[in-house]
């Protein structure tokens, strides 16, 4: 079952006809409200249930029903199949294949959605692909390849750099000297204005023989995109930090699956970098 819509307006949607000899696709116009929960009006997503009156309801609303009404509710497998094959376009114009119930979550994380430049005082807004050129040309910041969910090493030396993941996600790493104290390390997330997920940052470093420190910082989807990861006392700048950045999502398996594969249609830049998993010899 597949289909596509003619518009991203909620009053229009997609229909599908399934022939015995194979799938038949045909664009139709229909009201997407029929794929919303009859109680909370949110888009239906599996598992879907049908109440005694024949209305389709989502799992959270089903769990809130009185015990007397819940006993008459049945699982609606045909609606599960239907909503899993209702596809709508992204309002930002990317080529992702988006299910209707994941539309809002996807658009909040879409890499070609509007993102604000992370440099303080700069109000430039553009997709991440355009922001990369903006950061490297206007702000003249160096770029470093980053493997999400993998360890990345950097020295605690004053300066800024743009971390580029293989999926187009960008981060701004700042090491700021603090007068008569040490250095503060900041990480800024270049992300859409309404992100749906969190960024988990794991850190480890040793500042002197016999010392080892490990910590974890969570940059929440509804919090500030730039956070101080840690402060290193003293003026020592030969400390090398190991950092791992992980992206998490709330109840959205589709977004997690999208991060695990590259989409050439969305990425205009070719990050032809050699990934290094070990510390550079210069920092040994």
For each residue, the residues with C-beta under 8 A, 3 or more apart:
1: 16 18 23 81 82 84 85
2: 16 23 25 85 87
3: 14 15 16 25 26 27 28 85 86 87
4: 14 25 27 87 89
5: 8 12 13 14 27 87 88 89
6: 12 27 29
7: 12 89
8: 5 88 89 90 91 103
9: 12
10: 32 33
11: 31 32 33
12: 5 6 7 9 29 30 31 32
13: 5 29 30 31 32 35 86 88 100
14: 3 4 5 27 28 30 86 87 88
15: 3 26 27 28 30
16: 1 2 3 23 25 26 85
17: 24 25 26
18: 1 23 24
19: 22 23 24
20:
21:
22: 19
23: 1 2 16 18 19
24: 17 18 19
25: 2 3 4 16 17
26: 3 15 16 17
27: 3 4 5 6 14 15
28: 3 14 15
29: 6 12 13
30: 12 13 14 15 34
31: 11 12 13 34
32: 10 11 12 13 35 36 43 86 88 100
33: 10 11 36
34: 30 31
35: 13 32 43 44 82 83 86 100 101
36: 32 33 41 42 43 44
37: 40 41 42 43 44 56 57 58 61
38: 41 51 55 56 57
39: 55 57 58 61
40: 37 58 60 61
41: 36 37 38
42: 36 37 58
43: 32 35 36 37 83 100 101 103 104
44: 35 36 37 48 56 58 79 83 101
45: 48 58 83 99 101 102
46: 80 83 84
47: 59 75 80
48: 44 45 56 57 58 59 75 76 79 80 83
49: 56 57 58 59 62 73 74 75 76
50: 54 55 56 57 73 74 75 76 79
51: 38 54 55 57 65 69 72 73
52: 69 72 73
53:
54: 50 51
55: 38 39 50 51
56: 37 38 44 48 49 50 76 79
57: 37 38 39 48 49 50 51 61 62 65 73
58: 37 39 40 42 44 45 48 49 61 62
59: 47 48 49 62 63
60: 40 63 64
61: 37 39 40 57 58 64 65
62: 49 57 58 59 65 70 73
63: 59 60 70
64: 60 61
65: 51 57 61 62 69 70 73
66: 69 70
67: 70 71
68: 71
69: 51 52 65 66 72 73
70: 62 63 65 66 67 73
71: 67 68
72: 51 52 69
73: 49 50 51 52 57 62 65 69 70
74: 49 50
75: 47 48 49 50
76: 48 49 50 56 79 80
77: 80 81
78: 81 82
79: 44 48 50 56 76 82 83
80: 46 47 48 76 77 83 84
81: 1 77 78 84 85
82: 1 35 78 79 85 86
83: 35 43 44 45 46 48 79 80 86 99 100 101
84: 1 46 80 81 99
85: 1 2 3 16 81 82 99
86: 3 13 14 32 35 82 83 99 100
87: 2 3 4 5 14 97 98 99 100
88: 5 8 13 14 32 98 99 100 103
89: 4 5 7 8 93 98
90: 8 93 94 96 98 103 106 107 110
91: 8 107
92: 107 110 112 113 127
93: 89 90 112
94: 90 110 111 112 263 265 266
95: 263 265 266
96: 90 106 110 258 263 266
97: 87
98: 87 88 89 90 102 103 106 254
99: 45 83 84 85 86 87 88 102 103 254
100: 13 32 35 43 83 86 87 88 103
101: 35 43 44 45 83
102: 45 98 99 105 106 252 254 255
103: 8 43 88 90 98 99 100 106 107
104: 43 107 108
105: 102 108 109 196 249 250 252 254 255
106: 90 96 98 102 103 109 110 252 254 255 258
107: 90 91 92 103 104 110 113 192 194
108: 104 105 113 192 194 195 196
109: 105 106 113 191 192 195 196 197 249 255
110: 90 92 94 96 106 107 113 192
111: 94 127 128 129 167 168 169 266 267
112: 92 93 94 127 128 129 266
113: 92 107 108 109 110 127 192 193
114: 125 126 127 192 193
115: 125 126 127 128 131 170 190 191 192 193
116: 123 124 125 190 193
117: 122 123 124 125 126 131 134 135 139 190
118: 170 172 188 189 190 225 226
119: 122 135 139 141 172
120:
121:
122: 117 119 139
123: 116 117
124: 116 117 131 134 138
125: 114 115 116 117
126: 114 115 117 130 131 134
127: 92 111 112 113 114 115 130 131
128: 111 112 115 131 132 168 169 170 190
129: 111 112 132 133 168 267 268 269
130: 126 127 133 134
131: 115 117 124 126 127 128 134 135 170 190
132: 128 129 135 136 143 162 164 170 269
133: 129 130 136 137 269
134: 117 124 126 130 131 137 138 139
135: 117 119 131 132 138 139 141 143 162 170 172
136: 132 133 139 140 141 142 143 162
137: 133 134 140
138: 124 134 135
139: 117 119 122 134 135 136
140: 136 137
141: 119 135 136 160 161 162 172
142: 136 161 162
143: 132 135 136 161 162 163 164
144: 152 154 161 162 163 164 173
145: 163 164 165 166 271 273 274 275
146: 152 163 164 165 166 171 245
147: 150 152 165 166 275 277
148: 165 166 167 169 245 246 247 259
149: 244 245 246
150: 147 244 275 277
151: 242 243 244 277
152: 144 146 147 163 242 243 244 245
153: 240 241 242 243 276 278 279 280 283
154: 144 161 173 240 241 243
155: 237 238 239 240 241 283
156: 175 183 185 205 232 236 237 238 239 240 241
157: 175 237
158: 175 176 177 183 237
159: 174 175
160: 141 172 173 174 175
161: 141 142 143 144 154 172 173
162: 132 135 136 141 142 143 144 170 171 172 173
163: 143 144 145 146 152 170 171 172 173 245
164: 132 143 144 145 146 168 169 170 271 273
165: 145 146 147 148 168 169 170 171 245
166: 145 146 147 148 262 271
167: 111 148 259 262 267
168: 111 128 129 164 165 266 267 269
169: 111 128 148 164 165 190 191 247
170: 115 118 128 131 132 135 162 163 164 165 190
171: 146 162 163 165 187 188 189 190 245
172: 118 119 135 141 160 161 162 163 186 187 188 190 226
173: 144 154 160 161 162 163 185 186 187 188
174: 159 160 185 186 187 188
175: 156 157 158 159 160 183 184 185 186
176: 158 183 184 185 186
177: 158 182 183
178: 181 182 183 184 231
179:
180:
181: 178 231 233
182: 177 178 231 232 233 234 235
183: 156 158 175 176 177 178 231 232 237
184: 175 176 178 228 230 231 232
185: 156 173 174 175 176 228 229 230 231 232 241
186: 172 173 174 175 176 226 227 228 229
187: 171 172 173 174 201 217 219 226 227 229 245
188: 118 171 172 173 174 225 226
189: 118 171 195 199 219 225 226
190: 115 116 117 118 128 131 169 170 171 172 225
191: 109 115 169 195 225
192: 107 108 109 110 113 114 115 195
193: 113 114 115 116
194: 107 108
195: 108 109 189 191 192 221
196: 105 108 109 221 249 250 252 255
197: 109 221 247 248 249 250 252 255
198: 218 219 220 221 247 248 250
199: 189 218 219 245 246 247 248
200: 216 217 218 219 245 246 247 248
201: 187 216 217 218 219 229 243 244 245 246
202: 214 215 216 243 244 246
203: 213 214 215 216 217 229 230 241 242 243
204: 212 213 214 215 241 242
205: 156 212 213 232 239 240 241 242
206: 209 211 212 213 239
207: 211 213 232 233 234 236 239
208: 211
209: 206
210:
211: 206 207 208
212: 204 205 206
213: 203 204 205 206 207 230
214: 202 203 204
215: 202 203 204 229 230
216: 200 201 202 203
217: 187 200 201 203 227 229
218: 198 199 200 201
219: 187 189 198 199 200 201 223 224 225 227
220: 198 223
221: 195 196 197 198 250
222:
223: 219 220 227
224: 219 227
225: 118 188 189 190 191 219
226: 118 172 186 187 188 189
227: 186 187 217 219 223 224
228: 184 185 186 231
229: 185 186 187 201 203 215 217 243
230: 184 185 203 213 215
231: 178 181 182 183 184 185 228
232: 156 182 183 184 185 205 207 236 239
233: 181 182 207
234: 182 207
235: 182
236: 156 207 232 239
237: 155 156 157 158 183
238: 155 156 283
239: 155 156 205 206 207 232 236
240: 153 154 155 156 205 279 283
241: 153 154 155 156 185 203 204 205
242: 151 152 153 203 204 205
243: 151 152 153 154 201 202 203 229
244: 149 150 151 152 201 202
245: 146 148 149 152 163 165 171 187 199 200 201
246: 148 149 199 200 201 202
247: 148 169 197 198 199 200 259
248: 197 198 199 200
249: 105 109 196 197 252 253 255 256
250: 105 196 197 198 221
251:
252: 102 105 106 196 197 249 255 256
253: 249 256 257
254: 98 99 102 105 106 257 258
255: 102 105 106 109 196 197 249 252 258 259
256: 249 252 253 259 260
257: 253 254 260 261
258: 96 106 254 255 261 263
259: 148 167 247 255 256
260: 256 257
261: 257 258
262: 166 167 267
263: 94 95 96 258 266 267
264: 267
265: 94 95
266: 94 95 96 111 112 168 263
267: 111 129 167 168 262 263 264 270
268: 129
269: 129 132 133 168
270: 267
271: 145 164 166
272:
273: 145 164
274: 145
275: 145 147 150
276: 153 280
277: 147 150 151
278: 153
279: 153 240 283 284
280: 153 276 283 284
281: 284
282:
283: 153 155 238 240 279 280
284: 279 280 281
